Amino acid sequence: MLTLESLRVYLAEEFQEVLGTLDNGDPNTLKEELGDLLFQILLYGQLASERGWFTLQEIVEGLHHKIMRRNQHVFSDLVLTDLEAVNLHWQSIKESERNQDSKRKNWKCMT
């Protein structure tokens, strides 16, 4: 039976292959390796969905909201004058998110 724990080695392997491909600079190989990594992500999402934890759509929606929340200077009227201001704003958002995350109950998802 496939478990999230048993698939860890493949996720790590595909991630390492993407990093290796970045060192080589071959766009065609990068495209292939990114596809392999995406497959692993989709597989994890499917297993989570089958367990009733969350769906692939919820993953994408969560990512969308995170990008919008963390990049208000791109997606709203917020004006940040320089890279330092962008970084400070981003760090502030990350700290707020960490505080929220620490309030959530930890759970183990290895089965």
N, C-alpha and C positions, 0 to 999 in steps of 0.2 A: 504494500500500500504506500502510495506517495504521501509524504508529510512535508510540512514546511521545513522541518529539521533535516530530513533526508535530502532535500533539494539544495540546501545551503552550499554544498561543495560546487554545484553546477552554476549557481548564481555568482559565486566568487570567481570561478574559472572564466565565465563569460566577461565579467568586469575586468579581470586581468588581461584578457585578450583585447578588449577595447583599448585599455591603456597601452598595451604593446603596439597596437596598430597606430595609435596617435604618435608614438615614437618613430614609426616607419614612414608616416606621411603618405600612405597610399589610400586615396579616397574610396576606391572600389572595395578594398578590404575593410575599411572603416564602415562603409555602408552595410556590408555583410555582418560584421561583428556587432554593430548597433542593433541590427535585426535580431541576432541571437540573444542579446541582452534584453531587448524588448519582449521576446518570447518568454524569457524567464519571468519577467515582471507580470506579463499576462497570465502565466501559469499560476503564480502566487495569488494573483487576483481571483482567478477561477476557483482555486482551492478555498480561499477565504469565502467566496460567494457560496460555494457548496456547503460550507459550515454555517452559513447564515450570519457571518460577521459583517460583511459589507459587500457591495457589488463593484464591478469595474466602473460603472457609471459614477458611483460615489467617489471612487479614486480620482477620476477626471474632474468631477465637480469640486472636490476638495483642493486639487491642484489649481484649478481656475481661481477659486476664492483666495488661495494663498498668494498667487501671483498678483492679483488685483490689490490685495491688502498690503503686500510688501513693496509694491511699486506704484504707490499713489502719485508720485511725481511724473509717471508716464501715463497713467490711466485716469487722472482727475485734474482738477485745476491747481493742485498743490505745486508751488514753485520752490524748487531748491536750487540755490545759486551755483553750487559747485560740487565736485565729487565728495569732498569732506562732509558737506551737509547731507548728501545722499546717504553716505555711509553711516553717519550719526543717526539719521532717521531710521534706516534699516535696522541698526543695532537696537534702537529703542523698541521697534516692533518685535524683533526677535526676543528681547528680554520679556516683553509683555506676554508673548506666546509661551515662553519657558515657564513663566509664573502660572499660566493657565494649565499647562501640561503637568506641572508638579502637583496640581490639585486633583488630577485624574488618578484613578486607581490603576496600578500596574497589573498587567495580565500577561500570562505566558501563552504563546500561540504555536506551540511546537507540534501539536497533533493534527 
